């Protein structure tokens, strides 16, 4: 299994959501533009295009995006971008655990 920063960001959100009771309101804060843009801007278009990007290439990490999309549908979920390395307490904690 390939290990990249984007795959690890996706896995982190997936694993966190697995621990939360379905139906809850969830706020995901991330410094990953890949996660935030993927869930807020890109994923609906990818699905409409059969998991192809706007340049008609296969979506990278489709396996994990599918898992995240499926899990996200079980919550009232909001994704919010935070600036990395800006002193945000929880972002710094997440970085220290990575």
C-alpha positions in Angstrom: 0.0 0.0 0.0 1.4 3.3 -1.1 2.2 5.8 1.7 1.9 9.5 0.8 1.0 12.5 2.9 -2.3 12.7 1.1 -3.2 9.1 1.8 -2.2 9.6 5.4 -4.4 12.7 5.7 -7.3 10.7 4.2 -6.8 7.8 6.5 -6.6 10.1 9.6 -10.1 11.5 8.8 -11.5 8.0 8.0 -10.2 6.5 11.2 -11.5 9.4 13.3 -14.9 9.1 11.8 -15.0 5.4 12.5 -14.9 6.3 16.2 -17.9 8.6 16.2 -21.5 7.5 16.6 -23.5 7.9 13.4 -25.8 10.8 13.1 -23.7 13.2 15.1 -22.7 16.6 14.0 -19.0 16.5 13.2 -16.6 19.3 12.4 -13.4 18.3 10.7 -10.6 20.9 11.0 -7.6 20.2 8.8 -4.6 22.1 7.4 -4.8 19.8 4.3 -6.1 21.7 1.3 -6.4 18.3 -0.3 -8.9 17.1 2.2 -10.9 20.3 2.5 -11.0 21.0 -1.3 -11.7 17.3 -2.0 -14.7 17.2 0.3 -16.1 20.7 -0.2 -15.4 21.3 -3.9 -14.2 18.3 -5.9 -15.9 15.1 -4.8 -19.3 15.8 -6.3 -17.7 16.6 -9.7 -15.5 13.5 -9.5 -18.6 11.3 -8.9 -20.5 12.9 -11.8 -17.5 12.2 -14.1 -17.1 8.6 -13.0 -14.2 9.4 -10.6 -12.3 11.4 -13.2 -10.6 14.7 -12.6 -11.5 17.8 -14.6 -8.6 16.8 -16.9 -10.2 13.4 -17.4 -7.6 11.5 -15.3 -8.4 9.0 -12.7 -8.8 10.5 -9.2 -5.8 9.7 -7.0 -6.6 7.8 -3.9 -10.0 6.9 -5.1 -10.2 3.9 -2.7 -9.8 6.2 0.3 -12.1 9.0 -1.2 -14.8 6.4 -1.6 -14.4 5.3 2.1 -14.5 8.9 3.3 -17.5 9.8 1.1 -19.4 6.7 2.5 -18.5 7.5 6.1 -19.3 11.2 5.7 -22.8 10.4 4.6 -23.5 9.1 8.1 -22.9 12.4 9.8 -23.9 16.1 9.6 -20.3 16.9 8.7 -18.5 20.2 8.1 -15.0 20.5 6.8 -13.0 23.6 7.8 -9.5 24.7 6.8 -7.0 25.7 9.4 -3.6 27.2 8.7 -0.8 24.8 9.4 2.0 25.6 11.8 0.1 28.7 13.0 -0.1 27.8 16.6 -3.5 26.2 16.5 -3.5 24.0 19.6 -5.2 21.0 18.0 -3.3 21.3 14.7 0.0 21.3 16.6 -1.2 18.3 18.6 -2.1 16.4 15.5 1.3 17.2 14.0 3.1 16.0 17.1 1.3 12.7 16.9 2.0 12.2 13.2 
